């Protein structure tokens, strides 16, 4: 401390400013690092007790990017533990058989396809002055519909995914979001089964529906994956930014890593 004792008065002012400046910079950098997504490596975890066939493993693989975020196995119907999935089930309102089947029937019949297909077609074919009337007639006062409209009309989601190297062409939007709906059906069936909401037989019925939905709409993991990530990007709110960045990072690994289910399970020919 003796080195500061003989400073002139203005020396203390300069020192105080320097310390304050350093503190601000340190806080900003520290906060930025704290808020940064947890960039993790995809592990594609497997249980040694796998008894599933290739068709079942193929269907489970739809949910791989999000399953990796959860650190769940890729080769079991069960998804972590009942305790670990309980907050998710409660958050989605599917922690009872009635709640689960209500939402599952919605995803089977309409899903996020209901929003995307109508709004994307409207944006491309209808004059802007008609959008409000058409949206109200179709969706009423619907926050999710308005969010989809904002992103699709501005091109925000397309631009973001192209910038990240996830989508390549504007025409990738034509793939729609059926891949995301299929993945959600699979993921929620696994979690509901793990949470003792549905039986094993019921879970596989839903998963097989998701499988057929995907096979009907896509002919490759590449196209399915683009549809999945497009739906995911549109469906997550802005305040889920860190989560979205984590899943984007994992999605890229699911696409390219040789050990990924998307690279070890062939897309069926029909």
N, C-alpha and C positions, 0 to 999 in steps of 0.2 A: 504493500500500500504506500510505501514511502515515495515511490516514483511519481505519485500523483499529488504529493503534498505541496510542491512548489509551482504548480500550474497557475497561470494567470486566470482571472475569472472567465475569460472567453474560452480558455482551454477546457474548462468543465462543461461549458455549453456544447462545444464541438464533440467532446467525449459522450455526452448524454445523447446527442443526435445520432452518433455512430452506433451506440448501444441499441437505441430504439429502432434504427433502421435494420440492424442485424436481427433483432427480435421479430420484426414484422416479416422479414424475408424467411426466417426460420419457421415461423408459424405457417406462412403460406405454403412453403415446401412440405412441411410436416403434414398439414391438413390435406394437401393434394395427394400425398402418399397414403394417408389414412383413408381417403375417399376412393382411391384407385381400386379397381376390381381385383379380386383375389385370383390372379392368373395361375391356374392349376393345370397340371398335366393329366390328360385322360389316361386312365389305367385299364379300363375295360375288365373290371373285376369279375371273377368267375368262382362259383361255388364248386367244390370238388364232388358234390353230390348231384350233379346235373343228370336229370332223367328226361329231359325234353327232347322232342324230335326236331328236325330241321325246320319244318313248317311253323312250329311254335316259336322257336328261336328267332325266325325271320320276323314274325309279327311283333315279338317283344322288342326287336331292334328299332322299331319306329321311334321309340321314346329315348333312344340312346343319349343324345346331347343333354337332355335334362336329367336323365338317370345318372349321368356322369357328375353333374353338379351335386346331386344327392349322395354320390359315392355308393350307389346301389349295384348289386350284381347284374350282369347282363344275361344270365342263363337260368334264372329262377323266377317262378311266378311271384313268390313273396318279394316284398320291397322293403328292405331294412326291417324295422320292428313296428309293432302296433303302436307303441308309445311314440316313436319318432314320426310316424305319419299322421298322428292324431291332429296336430295343429293344422296341417294341410286339409284334412277332411273337414275340420270345423270351419276353416276359412272359406272353403268352397260350398259349405252347407250340405256336404254329402256324408255326414257322420251318422246318418240313419238310413235304413233301406229306402224309405220314402224319398228322402232328399237325393240319395244317390241315383235312384231310377228316374226321378224327374229330370235331373240334369243329363243323365246318360241318354234318355230318349230324345232330349233336345239336340244333343250332339249327333245322334244317329240321323235324325230327320233333317235338321237345319245346320246346327253348329255355327261356326263363324263364317261358313259359306253364305249364310243368310245375309250377313252384312256385306261381305266382300263382293259377291257376285252382283248384287243389285247396285251398290254404290259405284263400283268400278265401271259398270256398263253405263250408268247414268252420267258419270263424269265424262266418259268418252263420247256419248251420243246426244246428250240433252244440253240445251243452252243453260247457262248458269242461273239465269233469272227464274228457271223452273225448279231448281234444286230444292229450295225450301219447301215448296208445296209437295213435291214428290217424296221428300224425306219424312215430312209430317204424316202424310198419308200411309207410308209404309211402316214407319217405326214409332210415330208419336214423339214424345219428348224422351229420347233415349240417349244417355250420355255416351255409351259405347258407339252407337251409330254415328254420333256427331264427331267422335274422335277418329273413327275410320274415314269419315268424309274429309276432315281436316288433313289427314296424312295422305290420302289418295289424291285429293284435288291439288295439293301443293307439290306432290312428288317427293315429299320429305323422306318417306321410308325407302323408296326406290333409290334415291340419291345416296342415303346413308349406306345401304347394303351394297351398292356399286362401289362406293368409296372404300368400303372395307374388303372389297374383293370377293364378296359372297354372291352377289348377282353380277351378271356380265352385260346383259342386253335389256333394253326396255321391254322386249317381248317376253322376258321371264315372268312378267306380271300375268301373262296369259295362263300360267300354270295354276293360278288360284291358290286357295288355302286348304284344300281337302287334305293335304299331307299333315297339316297342323291338327285338323280335327281328328284324323286317324290316330295320331300320336297321343292326343289328349285322352281319347277313348281307351287306349292301351294303358297309359300311365295311371289313369284314375281307376281302372279295373284292378290293376296290380295293388294299388294302395288300399282300395276298398276291401279287397280280399285279405290283405295283411291286417287291416283294422277290424276284421271279422264282421264286416257289413254285408258282404255277399259270399256265396259259396264258391268253391273252386270251379264247379261246373258253370255257374253263372259268369264268373270272370272270363272263362275261355269263350263263352258265347259272345260276350262283348268284344273281346280281343279279335275273334274271328270276323266279326262285323267290321272292325277297323281294318283288318287285313283285306277284306273284299273291297272296302272303300278305296284303299290305296291302290290295289291292283286294277280297279276299274279306271282310275284316273292317271296312273303313271306306268311307265315301262322301264324305269331305271332308278337306282338310288340317287343319282344326280338330280333328276327332275323331282323326285319325292323330297329330297333334302331342301331344294330351293323353295318348294311349296311350304314345307314345314317352317323354315326360318322366316319366310315372308309373313305367314300367319302369326308366328311368335312375335315378330317385330311390331306388327300392327296391334296385337292384342295387349301387350304390356304397356302400362301407363308410363308417363314420362318420369315419375318418381321411382321407377324400377330400373333406372339407367345402369347402375352398377351390376345388378343381376343380369340385365340384357348383355352387357359387355362380357361377362363371364361365360354366358351360354354361347355367344358368338365365337369366343375363343375356343371353347370346347367343340363346337360344331365344326370348325375348320379341322380340328384334329380327327374327329369322327370321319370326315371325308377322306383324309389322306393317309392315316396311319394303317400300316398293313395288318395290325392286330384288331382293328375296329370291326365290329359285326357288319358294318356296311361294306367291308372289303373281304370278309371271310364267308359271308352268306350271299349267294347269287340271287339276283332279282328273278323271280320265276318268269318263264315265257308262257304266253297263253294263246 
